[in-house]
Amino acid sequence: MDNAQRTPTPQDLDTLSRQLGRPVRDVVEIGARCVCGNPLVATTAPRLGSGIPFPTTFYLTHPVITAAVSRLEAAGVMTEMTERLSRDSGLAEAYRRAHEAYLQARNEVGARAGIGEVPEIAGVSAGGMPGRVKCLHVLVGHSLAAGPGVNPLGDEALERIAEWWTPDRCYCEGVWDVQGQAPSRDLSRHTRTQGLGEAELAAKRAARQGGHEADPAREEDSK
């Protein structure tokens, strides 16, 4: 997409909030659009306005695609893909390159947004890259934003959801509420961490993980 297509309009932000069921924040670009023009992927700043690092640059927002990818996850596709990475050196190398492409894209997004590098998540991409698969939504969002040939497992997941969603037609009608006001209250867990110091954030992450060491990539599911 060109710069004009990437630039989010007020209508885009309204649509994203309706798609997600909560107000969006820190969206700097639209990563991919439906054939009708509605957003499919939100490109998010690598550091949120609250100061929290956010590694998930390309966030899948369209409810139809999100539900289709969730079906794959429920069917055990992530485990299958991770096992293949350990056996297929060619696939593993392509996935490693996807990881590097994600990091480069995030740096470029940060630069365009005037944020710059975020050292807390340096070297950490998203979705489990480069060694495993832990969130297909991230990989699909990356594939839609980057185009085919960049993320092999994201591309594969897109092929595997063709029964429910394909890029050549619109699936937007009736999928989200278009009447009344867009959601104005954010009930996601990020709102409960705004304004906390690093020690407090680390303690909250540890509590969520049952006492295990905090992993900044776990923030990817809390957009």
C-alpha positions, 0 to 999 in steps of 0.5 A: 500500500502507498502512504495514503492507504497506510494513513489511518483516517478517523473512520478507520479508527472508528471501525477498528474500535468497533471491530475490537469492541474497545477503543484502539490506541497507538495505531500509527498506520493501517497494515492491510485493508479489505477489498472494500477499504476497511482495515484488516490489520492495525499497525501499532506503535512499538511503545504505547502512549502509556510508555509500555513497550509493545512488540506486536506491530501488526495486529489482526483486527477483522473479526472474520479473519480472527475467528478463522485463525482461532479455528486453526489454533484450536485444531492444534496447528501451532504445535504442528508448525512448531514441530515442523520447524525442528525437522525442516531446516529450510522452513526454519531458515525462512521463518528466521528471515521472517523474524528479522523482517518483522524487527526491521519493519517495527523499527521503520514504523517506530521511526515513521511515528517519531518513537525510534527504537525501543530497547526493552523489546530489541531482538524480540519480534512476535508470535513465537518467532524465530523458534516456535509458533505461539500466536497464528494471529500475529503471523497472519497479521504480518503476512497480510501487512508484508505481502506473500513470501515474507512469513512462510507460516503466516502465508500457510495459515492464510491458505488454510483459512480459505474456507472462511476468508479469502483476500479477494472478497469482502466479509465485512457486512454485518460483522460488527456493530455500525450503529450508535457510538463506538466503544469508549471504555477499554477493559483490556488488561493493559489499562490496569498496567498504565502508570506502573513502574518497571518493578511493578510491571514485572511483578504483574507479568510474573503473577500472570505466568504463575511465577515464571520469568516475564516475557515481553512478547506475551504483551502481544495478546493484550492490544 
